[in-house]
Amino acid sequence: MALAKYIKGEALKQALAKLACESSEAQRFPAEALTRALFRKPGETLSNLRIVVAALCHLLEQRHAQQLLRILEGIWVHAEAAANLVKARDDQRPAAINAFELERFTGRCYARRAWPFPINIRTVPVGPARGFSQIESALLDQLGRSTIGRDHARRRVQNIQDPILLLFPSPEPTDAEVAQETLPDQSLLDAIEKAFPNVTVILATGRNLPEYLPDVVPLLPPLPADEEDRQCRAYDEFLDFIENQMGRPES
């Protein structure tokens, strides 16, 4: 656990006390006990991590807290759902999740749970774009990074071996008929797969996973009601703490 590398002795014990972990074993092996405390309930890891970092912020550098957040941000995601994302990529099929914050938060969390460090995961939000040329431009602009030309950028994207996740946001409103019209149609999905077979599409469907999505891998089990919002708020509060209570982000 990265905290143990920077924090020793009484400071670790004080952090354990904040998490109500004050057994004799915890006092003898505080680094191991702190790691177990953070992982014992994955749904509480982000909020517990903030408690720990707040207790130790006088000893931690901001970059260490940011590193911990990146490592643990997806630990709340159900392992089986993350495995379904890996399956979707292996099978070159789109995936779908009953999420609202896919582009800003949840897509990254599912990706990190599916492919832990040190794999370099690329997430590309498409926003309201529903035309192939717009989506291709988003991929080339964010991942192609070529001054030679679009063809060279396209080949660069097609040759990336690490996961590329193309994130389609939840339709608004979430009424089933409107959602069906707002999600990308099959012809667009087919065009993306043909041009970029190494890209995995993830569709955010709002509160429920609709039944009309053929050949799409659902990320099951689905998100429980309000779980995404709870985790997103915990993440935002922690990030706000890092940026405002531990100093300005490093350049």
Backbone as CSV, one residue per row, in Angstrom:
resi,resn,N_x,N_y,N_z,CA_x,CA_y,CA_z,C_x,C_y,C_z
1,MET,0.850,-1.198,0.000,0.000,0.000,0.000,0.882,1.243,0.000
2,ALA,0.602,2.200,-0.880,1.481,3.352,-1.054,1.607,4.198,0.206
3,LEU,0.549,4.250,1.030,0.634,5.067,2.234,1.764,4.613,3.133
4,ALA,1.957,3.311,3.266,2.972,2.783,4.173,4.369,3.205,3.750
5,LYS,4.540,3.543,2.480,5.855,3.945,1.996,6.242,5.311,2.533
6,TYR,5.236,6.159,2.788,5.509,7.529,3.182,5.201,7.827,4.650
7,ILE,4.332,7.032,5.253,3.867,7.306,6.612,4.275,6.171,7.526
8,LYS,4.844,6.486,8.655,5.328,5.468,9.576,4.742,5.691,10.973
9,GLY,4.883,4.654,11.809,4.678,4.751,13.242,3.356,5.307,13.697
10,GLU,3.414,6.288,14.595,2.231,6.817,15.265,1.236,7.421,14.286
11,ALA,1.724,7.978,13.188,0.813,8.596,12.221,-0.143,7.559,11.638
12,LEU,0.379,6.372,11.333,-0.480,5.311,10.816,-1.496,4.880,11.864
13,LYS,-1.075,4.797,13.098,-1.989,4.399,14.166,-3.098,5.430,14.357
14,GLN,-2.748,6.706,14.204,-3.765,7.756,14.310,-4.774,7.654,13.169
15,ALA,-4.281,7.330,11.989,-5.194,7.155,10.858,-6.124,5.973,11.097
16,LEU,-5.600,4.896,11.657,-6.430,3.734,11.981,-7.515,4.099,12.979
17,ALA,-7.182,4.928,13.939,-8.169,5.336,14.934,-9.329,6.083,14.274
18,LYS,-9.033,6.852,13.224,-10.097,7.561,12.504,-11.073,6.601,11.843
19,LEU,-10.590,5.394,11.513,-11.438,4.374,10.893,-11.940,3.357,11.907
20,ALA,-11.766,3.656,13.174,-12.213,2.771,14.266,-11.536,1.412,14.177
21,CYS,-10.248,1.399,13.860,-9.461,0.170,13.811,-8.368,0.272,14.868
22,GLU,-8.691,-0.115,16.070,-7.749,0.066,17.173,-7.491,-1.239,17.926
23,SER,-7.577,-2.367,17.238,-7.298,-3.646,17.877,-5.804,-3.772,18.148
24,SER,-5.445,-4.736,18.966,-4.029,-4.943,19.273,-3.249,-5.343,18.027
25,GLU,-3.876,-6.134,17.169,-3.197,-6.512,15.923,-2.971,-5.303,15.036
26,ALA,-3.969,-4.429,14.972,-3.823,-3.223,14.166,-2.703,-2.340,14.692
27,GLN,-2.546,-2.275,15.986,-1.489,-1.464,16.565,-0.108,-2.061,16.309
28,ARG,-0.035,-3.398,16.205,1.254,-4.042,15.928,1.630,-3.951,14.451
29,PHE,0.622,-4.052,13.585,0.879,-4.026,12.142,-0.015,-2.954,11.495
30,PRO,0.267,-1.680,11.753,-0.647,-0.619,11.317,-0.772,-0.484,9.800
31,ALA,0.321,-0.677,9.050,0.241,-0.533,7.587,-0.678,-1.591,6.984
32,GLU,-0.519,-2.840,7.432,-1.370,-3.918,6.927,-2.818,-3.708,7.334
33,ALA,-3.026,-3.264,8.584,-4.391,-3.028,9.060,-5.064,-1.901,8.296
34,LEU,-4.302,-0.864,7.945,-4.873,0.252,7.202,-5.283,-0.190,5.801
35,THR,-4.460,-1.017,5.173,-4.804,-1.538,3.847,-6.087,-2.356,3.907
36,ARG,-6.200,-3.251,4.897,-7.411,-4.063,5.035,-8.627,-3.189,5.303
37,ALA,-8.446,-2.140,6.097,-9.565,-1.264,6.422,-10.100,-0.555,5.181
38,LEU,-9.205,-0.173,4.292,-9.637,0.521,3.079,-10.331,-0.420,2.099
39,PHE,-9.973,-1.700,2.131,-10.522,-2.648,1.166,-11.663,-3.493,1.725
40,ARG,-11.940,-3.421,3.010,-12.911,-4.356,3.594,-14.317,-4.118,3.060
41,LYS,-14.660,-2.861,2.755,-15.956,-2.544,2.159,-15.694,-1.652,0.955
42,PRO,-15.573,-2.255,-0.242,-15.220,-1.458,-1.418,-16.099,-0.233,-1.637
43,GLY,-17.387,-0.340,-1.273,-18.282,0.793,-1.462,-17.964,1.980,-0.581
44,GLU,-17.124,1.778,0.422,-16.763,2.860,1.342,-15.309,3.290,1.200
45,THR,-14.603,2.723,0.223,-13.172,2.983,0.104,-12.874,4.458,-0.152
46,LEU,-13.587,5.096,-1.064,-13.291,6.487,-1.392,-13.541,7.407,-0.201
47,SER,-14.646,7.197,0.500,-14.921,8.047,1.659,-13.924,7.768,2.775
48,ASN,-13.551,6.494,2.971,-12.554,6.169,3.993,-11.177,6.706,3.623
49,LEU,-10.852,6.662,2.343,-9.556,7.175,1.906,-9.450,8.671,2.193
50,ARG,-10.536,9.386,2.003,-10.508,10.810,2.317,-10.256,11.028,3.814
51,ILE,-10.880,10.211,4.670,-10.666,10.324,6.113,-9.197,10.117,6.448
52,VAL,-8.600,9.088,5.837,-7.196,8.777,6.102,-6.294,9.910,5.627
53,VAL,-6.510,10.376,4.398,-5.657,11.428,3.852,-5.819,12.720,4.650
54,ALA,-7.038,13.015,5.082,-7.242,14.210,5.901,-6.462,14.107,7.204
55,ALA,-6.391,12.902,7.766,-5.651,12.719,9.020,-4.148,12.818,8.818
56,LEU,-3.693,12.531,7.593,-2.257,12.473,7.332,-1.764,13.565,6.384
57,CYS,-2.625,14.524,6.065,-2.263,15.483,5.016,-1.054,16.336,5.395
58,HIS,-0.756,16.459,6.694,0.421,17.219,7.111,1.711,16.451,6.811
59,LEU,1.582,15.155,6.474,2.743,14.331,6.167,2.795,13.899,4.700
60,LEU,1.662,13.945,4.033,1.580,13.514,2.633,1.754,14.684,1.685
61,GLU,2.411,14.435,0.564,2.428,15.413,-0.516,1.165,15.255,-1.350
62,GLN,0.788,16.320,-2.013,-0.431,16.294,-2.818,-0.370,15.215,-3.899
63,ARG,0.779,15.046,-4.507,0.901,14.043,-5.587,0.675,12.629,-5.064
64,HIS,1.015,12.385,-3.802,0.775,11.060,-3.242,-0.719,10.813,-3.072
65,ALA,-1.434,11.832,-2.608,-2.883,11.700,-2.461,-3.546,11.505,-3.818
66,GLN,-3.084,12.218,-4.830,-3.640,12.066,-6.175,-3.363,10.672,-6.723
67,GLN,-2.175,10.140,-6.435,-1.850,8.791,-6.879,-2.750,7.766,-6.217
68,LEU,-2.992,7.909,-4.935,-3.883,6.997,-4.225,-5.293,7.054,-4.795
69,LEU,-5.748,8.246,-5.116,-7.088,8.386,-5.678,-7.182,7.690,-7.026
70,ARG,-6.163,7.829,-7.853,-6.177,7.171,-9.162,-6.188,5.649,-9.015
71,ILE,-5.429,5.143,-8.044,-5.344,3.701,-7.858,-6.661,3.121,-7.365
72,LEU,-7.334,3.841,-6.461,-8.485,3.277,-5.761,-9.834,3.782,-6.258
73,GLU,-9.858,4.639,-7.268,-11.124,5.251,-7.664,-12.137,4.235,-8.184
74,GLY,-11.675,3.106,-8.710,-12.604,2.127,-9.266,-12.839,0.910,-8.393
75,ILE,-12.356,0.936,-7.165,-12.449,-0.265,-6.338,-13.893,-0.593,-5.973
76,TRP,-14.786,0.388,-6.036,-16.196,0.159,-5.691,-16.942,-0.606,-6.782
77,VAL,-16.406,-0.670,-7.983,-17.079,-1.320,-9.105,-17.102,-2.830,-8.881
78,HIS,-18.235,-3.459,-9.160,-18.376,-4.902,-8.987,-17.436,-5.622,-9.950
79,ALA,-16.694,-6.604,-9.419,-15.694,-7.308,-10.228,-16.315,-8.010,-11.428
80,GLU,-17.515,-8.559,-11.270,-18.156,-9.263,-12.384,-18.534,-8.294,-13.497
81,ALA,-19.004,-7.114,-13.125,-19.335,-6.109,-14.141,-18.083,-5.681,-14.893
82,ALA,-16.969,-5.512,-14.178,-15.709,-5.157,-14.832,-15.253,-6.276,-15.764
83,ALA,-15.468,-7.526,-15.350,-15.102,-8.657,-16.212,-15.928,-8.657,-17.494
84,ASN,-17.173,-8.215,-17.409,-18.009,-8.119,-18.614,-17.481,-7.060,-19.575
85,LEU,-16.862,-6.013,-19.043,-16.255,-5.012,-19.914,-15.055,-5.607,-20.644
86,VAL,-14.263,-6.391,-19.957,-13.140,-7.083,-20.607,-13.667,-8.012,-21.704
87,LYS,-14.753,-8.723,-21.413,-15.351,-9.628,-22.399,-15.824,-8.858,-23.625
88,ALA,-16.473,-7.714,-23.412,-16.947,-6.906,-24.537,-15.786,-6.503,-25.431
89,ARG,-14.682,-6.101,-24.830,-13.512,-5.714,-25.634,-12.942,-6.909,-26.371
90,ASP,-12.818,-8.042,-25.690,-12.258,-9.237,-26.336,-13.131,-9.698,-27.502
91,ASP,-14.457,-9.560,-27.345,-15.393,-10.001,-28.383,-15.685,-8.929,-29.423
92,GLN,-15.077,-7.751,-29.269,-15.307,-6.611,-30.164,-16.796,-6.281,-30.251
93,ARG,-17.421,-6.163,-29.083,-18.835,-5.811,-29.006,-18.995,-4.576,-28.120
94,PRO,-20.035,-3.773,-28.361,-20.295,-2.639,-27.475,-20.734,-3.136,-26.087
95,ALA,-20.585,-2.289,-25.111,-21.056,-2.575,-23.760,-22.060,-1.508,-23.369
96,ALA,-22.906,-1.828,-22.393,-23.907,-0.871,-21.922,-23.974,-0.930,-20.404
97,ILE,-24.205,0.229,-19.801,-24.286,0.315,-18.351,-25.370,1.313,-17.966
98,ASN,-26.089,1.020,-16.890,-27.149,1.927,-16.436,-26.541,3.043,-15.600
99,ALA,-25.884,3.987,-16.297,-25.142,5.060,-15.635,-25.575,6.417,-16.172
100,PHE,-25.286,7.459,-15.376,-25.516,8.839,-15.788,-24.205,9.612,-15.942
101,GLU,-23.152,9.211,-15.194,-21.896,9.963,-15.145,-20.782,9.221,-15.879
102,LEU,-21.137,8.562,-16.984,-20.176,7.704,-17.671,-18.953,8.482,-18.136
103,GLU,-19.150,9.598,-18.791,-18.034,10.328,-19.399,-17.131,10.961,-18.352
104,ARG,-17.725,11.486,-17.314,-16.947,12.242,-16.330,-16.312,11.363,-15.264
105,PHE,-16.948,10.225,-14.931,-16.503,9.481,-13.761,-16.591,7.970,-13.928
106,THR,-17.781,7.447,-14.196,-18.029,6.018,-14.080,-17.264,5.196,-15.120
107,GLY,-17.133,5.707,-16.337,-16.390,4.969,-17.355,-14.952,4.726,-16.947
108,ARG,-14.328,5.752,-16.390,-12.947,5.610,-15.930,-12.839,4.600,-14.783
109,CYS,-13.827,4.610,-13.881,-13.807,3.684,-12.746,-13.946,2.239,-13.212
110,TYR,-14.871,1.994,-14.138,-15.045,0.635,-14.657,-13.791,0.181,-15.394
111,ALA,-13.188,1.091,-16.130,-11.970,0.741,-16.861,-10.838,0.382,-15.903
112,ARG,-10.696,1.152,-14.842,-9.611,0.887,-13.896,-9.839,-0.424,-13.144
113,ARG,-11.103,-0.759,-12.891,-11.401,-2.038,-12.227,-11.158,-3.203,-13.190
114,ALA,-11.435,-2.973,-14.475,-11.256,-4.031,-15.465,-9.790,-4.269,-15.797
115,TRP,-9.018,-3.175,-15.894,-7.601,-3.280,-16.252,-6.783,-2.477,-15.244
116,PRO,-6.360,-3.113,-14.162,-5.593,-2.379,-13.147,-4.278,-1.845,-13.711
117,PHE,-3.646,-0.980,-12.945,-2.340,-0.460,-13.342,-1.410,-1.617,-13.674
118,PRO,-0.432,-1.440,-14.580,-0.011,-0.187,-15.203,-0.529,0.006,-16.621
119,ILE,-1.602,-0.661,-17.015,-2.118,-0.513,-18.378,-2.587,0.919,-18.610
120,ASN,-2.249,1.450,-19.784,-2.632,2.814,-20.148,-3.984,2.773,-20.852
121,ILE,-5.027,3.203,-20.169,-6.391,3.157,-20.705,-6.749,4.524,-21.281
122,ARG,-7.291,4.520,-22.492,-7.742,5.766,-23.110,-9.263,5.812,-23.081
123,THR,-9.834,6.863,-22.524,-11.281,7.070,-22.564,-11.562,8.296,-23.414
124,VAL,-12.468,8.146,-24.367,-12.793,9.230,-25.304,-14.283,9.525,-25.210
125,PRO,-14.688,10.630,-24.579,-16.103,11.009,-24.545,-16.539,11.559,-25.902
126,VAL,-17.756,11.224,-26.314,-18.252,11.734,-27.595,-19.300,12.819,-27.418
127,GLY,-19.800,13.021,-26.193,-20.818,14.041,-25.986,-22.038,13.795,-26.848
128,PRO,-22.586,14.855,-27.472,-23.796,14.682,-28.278,-23.547,14.161,-29.693
129,ALA,-22.296,13.952,-30.074,-21.988,13.535,-31.450,-22.633,12.190,-31.768
130,ARG,-23.313,12.122,-32.919,-23.904,10.866,-33.371,-23.608,10.603,-34.842
131,GLY,-22.695,11.379,-35.409,-22.261,11.139,-36.779,-20.877,10.514,-36.786
132,PHE,-20.638,9.606,-37.732,-19.354,8.905,-37.729,-18.182,9.862,-37.897
133,SER,-18.298,10.850,-38.757,-17.179,11.768,-38.995,-16.826,12.545,-37.731
134,GLN,-17.845,12.940,-36.960,-17.581,13.637,-35.700,-16.854,12.736,-34.709
135,ILE,-17.301,11.501,-34.627,-16.704,10.568,-33.674,-15.284,10.199,-34.105
136,GLU,-15.095,10.011,-35.384,-13.749,9.734,-35.872,-12.820,10.899,-35.557
137,SER,-13.302,12.129,-35.737,-12.483,13.303,-35.435,-12.107,13.344,-33.957
138,ALA,-13.050,12.974,-33.087,-12.754,12.954,-31.652,-11.645,11.951,-31.352
139,LEU,-11.709,10.775,-31.962,-10.678,9.760,-31.754,-9.317,10.237,-32.286
140,LEU,-9.324,10.793,-33.479,-8.058,11.210,-34.086,-7.460,12.393,-33.344
141,ASP,-8.301,13.327,-32.920,-7.789,14.517,-32.224,-7.199,14.151,-30.865
142,GLN,-7.851,13.236,-30.155,-7.396,12.899,-28.811,-6.289,11.859,-28.793
143,LEU,-6.285,10.951,-29.789,-5.343,9.842,-29.739,-4.359,9.799,-30.900
144,GLY,-4.704,10.418,-32.040,-3.843,10.328,-33.225,-2.555,11.104,-33.067
145,ARG,-2.659,12.347,-32.599,-1.492,13.173,-32.294,-0.467,13.161,-33.424
146,SER,-0.932,13.473,-34.595,-0.046,13.471,-35.758,-0.145,14.796,-36.489
147,THR,1.005,15.333,-36.859,1.025,16.543,-37.690,1.230,16.199,-39.155
148,ILE,1.347,14.905,-39.446,1.602,14.483,-40.827,0.320,14.491,-41.646
149,GLY,-0.797,14.097,-41.030,-2.057,14.058,-41.754,-3.036,13.117,-41.086
150,ARG,-4.301,13.185,-41.557,-5.355,12.387,-40.943,-5.156,10.888,-41.150
151,ASP,-4.642,10.506,-42.298,-4.430,9.076,-42.541,-3.413,8.511,-41.559
152,HIS,-2.364,9.269,-41.316,-1.346,8.814,-40.374,-1.933,8.751,-38.961
153,ALA,-2.735,9.748,-38.596,-3.381,9.743,-37.281,-4.319,8.557,-37.143
154,ARG,-5.050,8.250,-38.211,-5.977,7.114,-38.180,-5.215,5.801,-37.957
155,ARG,-4.105,5.630,-38.628,-3.316,4.409,-38.455,-2.752,4.324,-37.035
156,ARG,-2.382,5.461,-36.492,-1.881,5.472,-35.112,-2.948,4.967,-34.142
157,VAL,-4.166,5.463,-34.312,-5.255,5.039,-33.426,-5.532,3.558,-33.619
158,GLN,-5.565,3.101,-34.865,-5.867,1.696,-35.151,-4.807,0.750,-34.604
159,ASN,-3.599,1.248,-34.369,-2.508,0.395,-33.898,-2.332,0.408,-32.383
160,ILE,-3.137,1.173,-31.674,-3.029,1.198,-30.214,-3.481,-0.140,-29.652
161,GLN,-2.661,-0.730,-28.793,-2.962,-2.042,-28.225,-3.691,-1.958,-26.891
162,ASP,-3.494,-0.894,-26.158,-4.157,-0.734,-24.867,-5.635,-0.414,-25.069
163,PRO,-6.459,-0.595,-24.031,-7.904,-0.353,-24.177,-8.229,1.091,-24.579
164,ILE,-9.093,1.210,-25.574,-9.676,2.503,-25.951,-11.179,2.383,-25.737
165,LEU,-11.726,3.232,-24.904,-13.149,3.189,-24.583,-13.816,4.455,-25.115
166,LEU,-14.781,4.267,-26.008,-15.535,5.368,-26.587,-16.832,5.507,-25.805
167,LEU,-16.996,6.610,-25.095,-18.059,6.759,-24.112,-19.213,7.592,-24.647
168,PHE,-20.387,6.963,-24.747,-21.607,7.654,-25.155,-22.416,7.983,-23.906
169,PRO,-22.714,9.263,-23.656,-23.391,9.644,-22.410,-24.833,9.186,-22.366
170,SER,-25.387,9.216,-21.157,-26.784,8.854,-20.962,-27.689,9.837,-21.682
171,PRO,-28.720,9.336,-22.383,-29.669,10.242,-23.045,-30.506,10.982,-22.020
172,GLU,-30.927,12.162,-22.372,-31.811,12.963,-21.532,-32.983,13.440,-22.378
173,PRO,-34.216,13.285,-21.909,-34.588,12.588,-20.686,-34.413,11.075,-20.837
174,THR,-34.672,10.316,-19.780,-34.401,8.880,-19.797,-35.620,8.053,-20.156
175,ASP,-36.644,8.672,-20.688,-37.800,7.919,-21.172,-37.341,6.917,-22.230
176,ALA,-37.881,5.705,-22.181,-37.386,4.611,-23.020,-37.417,4.952,-24.501
177,GLU,-38.521,5.569,-24.980,-38.618,5.853,-26.407,-37.591,6.891,-26.823
178,VAL,-37.418,7.933,-25.987,-36.435,8.968,-26.307,-35.034,8.388,-26.245
179,ALA,-34.778,7.525,-25.245,-33.460,6.923,-25.106,-33.108,6.116,-26.350
180,GLN,-34.075,5.372,-26.883,-33.808,4.560,-28.058,-33.408,5.435,-29.240
181,GLU,-34.015,6.598,-29.363,-33.691,7.489,-30.467,-32.357,8.183,-30.264
182,THR,-31.970,8.389,-29.013,-30.774,9.169,-28.711,-29.513,8.332,-28.729
183,LEU,-29.598,7.072,-28.354,-28.432,6.204,-28.401,-27.995,5.990,-29.849
184,PRO,-26.715,5.691,-30.067,-26.242,5.456,-31.443,-26.943,4.261,-32.064
185,ASP,-27.293,4.384,-33.336,-27.974,3.268,-33.985,-26.965,2.215,-34.424
186,GLN,-27.494,1.086,-34.895,-26.633,-0.048,-35.230,-25.680,0.282,-36.370
187,SER,-26.128,1.087,-37.321,-25.251,1.414,-38.449,-24.028,2.210,-37.986
188,LEU,-24.219,3.105,-37.007,-23.086,3.864,-36.479,-22.141,2.947,-35.706
189,LEU,-22.714,2.058,-34.911,-21.871,1.120,-34.172,-21.070,0.235,-35.122
190,ASP,-21.710,-0.200,-36.193,-21.022,-1.033,-37.181,-19.890,-0.251,-37.856
191,ALA,-20.141,1.030,-38.165,-19.120,1.850,-38.826,-17.912,2.053,-37.919
192,ILE,-18.172,2.252,-36.622,-17.068,2.423,-35.669,-16.254,1.144,-35.580
193,GLU,-16.931,0.003,-35.481,-16.228,-1.271,-35.367,-15.400,-1.563,-36.619
194,LYS,-15.947,-1.237,-37.776,-15.226,-1.505,-39.020,-13.970,-0.644,-39.128
195,ALA,-14.088,0.634,-38.776,-12.958,1.552,-38.920,-11.951,1.404,-37.788
196,PHE,-12.443,1.094,-36.577,-11.577,1.021,-35.397,-11.926,-0.227,-34.583
197,PRO,-11.524,-1.394,-35.053,-11.876,-2.636,-34.340,-11.255,-2.726,-32.954
198,ASN,-10.272,-1.894,-32.661,-9.636,-1.900,-31.335,-10.322,-0.954,-30.356
199,VAL,-11.413,-0.320,-30.769,-12.151,0.608,-29.911,-13.381,-0.097,-29.339
200,THR,-13.604,0.060,-28.049,-14.778,-0.509,-27.391,-15.759,0.601,-27.045
201,VAL,-16.959,0.488,-27.547,-18.014,1.458,-27.274,-18.699,1.102,-25.952
202,ILE,-18.916,2.115,-25.105,-19.722,1.922,-23.897,-20.889,2.905,-23.952
203,LEU,-22.094,2.373,-23.804,-23.311,3.174,-23.854,-23.855,3.357,-22.448
204,ALA,-24.038,4.600,-22.045,-24.722,4.883,-20.778,-26.211,4.984,-21.075
205,THR,-27.025,4.224,-20.361,-28.449,4.140,-20.688,-29.355,4.781,-19.648
206,GLY,-28.790,5.540,-18.711,-29.639,6.119,-17.675,-29.929,5.116,-16.577
207,ARG,-31.095,5.210,-15.994,-31.391,4.410,-14.803,-31.515,2.922,-15.100
208,ASN,-31.985,2.566,-16.288,-32.236,1.150,-16.586,-31.522,0.732,-17.863
209,LEU,-31.204,-0.547,-17.942,-30.665,-1.108,-19.183,-31.829,-1.516,-20.073
210,PRO,-32.014,-0.874,-21.219,-33.137,-1.227,-22.092,-32.960,-2.605,-22.711
211,GLU,-34.047,-3.144,-23.210,-34.037,-4.493,-23.772,-33.816,-4.501,-25.288
212,TYR,-33.702,-3.326,-25.895,-33.683,-3.283,-27.355,-32.271,-3.107,-27.908
213,LEU,-31.242,-3.472,-27.160,-29.869,-3.291,-27.622,-29.286,-4.642,-28.044
214,PRO,-29.397,-4.986,-29.324,-28.876,-6.282,-29.773,-27.350,-6.291,-29.796
215,ASP,-26.787,-7.457,-29.526,-25.347,-7.669,-29.627,-24.538,-6.722,-28.736
216,VAL,-25.138,-6.287,-27.652,-24.460,-5.399,-26.708,-24.270,-6.159,-25.398
217,VAL,-23.063,-6.064,-24.828,-22.773,-6.746,-23.570,-23.191,-5.847,-22.406
218,PRO,-24.192,-6.243,-21.622,-24.566,-5.432,-20.463,-23.556,-5.619,-19.334
219,LEU,-23.185,-4.529,-18.684,-22.240,-4.619,-17.574,-23.018,-4.956,-16.312
220,LEU,-23.191,-6.266,-16.120,-23.988,-6.783,-15.012,-23.073,-7.346,-13.927
221,PRO,-23.474,-7.269,-12.666,-24.759,-6.739,-12.208,-24.865,-5.238,-12.419
222,PRO,-26.103,-4.744,-12.599,-26.283,-3.311,-12.842,-25.951,-2.496,-11.604
223,LEU,-25.752,-1.216,-11.800,-25.510,-0.318,-10.674,-26.747,-0.245,-9.792
224,PRO,-26.598,-0.438,-8.482,-27.741,-0.233,-7.583,-28.187,1.225,-7.617
225,ALA,-29.430,1.454,-7.268,-29.968,2.816,-7.257,-29.101,3.721,-6.396
226,ASP,-28.727,4.865,-6.944,-27.982,5.926,-6.252,-26.531,5.580,-5.936
227,GLU,-26.065,4.372,-6.287,-24.678,4.030,-5.966,-23.697,4.879,-6.757
228,GLU,-23.960,5.065,-8.035,-23.076,5.874,-8.859,-22.991,7.291,-8.302
229,ASP,-24.127,7.860,-7.931,-24.130,9.220,-7.404,-23.360,9.303,-6.089
230,ARG,-23.504,8.298,-5.243,-22.805,8.293,-3.957,-21.293,8.235,-4.157
231,GLN,-20.853,7.372,-5.072,-19.424,7.249,-5.313,-18.860,8.489,-6.003
232,CYS,-19.635,9.054,-6.912,-19.185,10.254,-7.617,-19.030,11.424,-6.644
233,ARG,-19.975,11.547,-5.712,-19.867,12.617,-4.711,-18.656,12.417,-3.810
234,ALA,-18.399,11.159,-3.409,-17.227,10.879,-2.575,-15.942,11.219,-3.322
235,TYR,-15.899,10.895,-4.607,-14.733,11.221,-5.428,-14.545,12.732,-5.532
236,ASP,-15.630,13.444,-5.842,-15.539,14.894,-5.997,-15.105,15.576,-4.703
237,GLU,-15.639,15.098,-3.574,-15.274,15.691,-2.288,-13.802,15.445,-1.971
238,PHE,-13.324,14.253,-2.292,-11.915,13.945,-2.063,-11.027,14.796,-2.966
239,LEU,-11.403,14.898,-4.253,-10.619,15.695,-5.192,-10.600,17.155,-4.761
240,ASP,-11.738,17.659,-4.301,-11.804,19.035,-3.816,-10.890,19.216,-2.601
241,PHE,-10.860,18.226,-1.729,-9.985,18.285,-0.552,-8.522,18.343,-0.977
242,ILE,-8.140,17.489,-1.922,-6.753,17.468,-2.387,-6.363,18.815,-2.975
243,GLU,-7.232,19.368,-3.810,-6.883,20.573,-4.547,-6.930,21.828,-3.680
244,ASN,-7.810,21.845,-2.698,-8.006,23.073,-1.928,-7.413,23.032,-0.522
245,GLN,-7.318,21.843,0.065,-6.772,21.744,1.406,-5.307,21.314,1.427
246,MET,-4.838,20.715,0.340,-3.446,20.263,0.292,-2.612,21.113,-0.647
247,GLY,-3.136,22.263,-1.064,-2.372,23.135,-1.947,-2.819,23.002,-3.379
248,ARG,-2.251,23.815,-4.226,-2.603,23.829,-5.635,-1.989,22.624,-6.333
249,PRO,-2.666,22.097,-7.409,-2.092,20.963,-8.146,-0.715,21.306,-8.703
250,GLU,0.150,20.311,-8.721,1.488,20.522,-9.268,1.416,20.677,-10.776
251,SER,2.228,21.542,-11.291,2.236,21.765,-12.739,3.115,20.726,-13.418
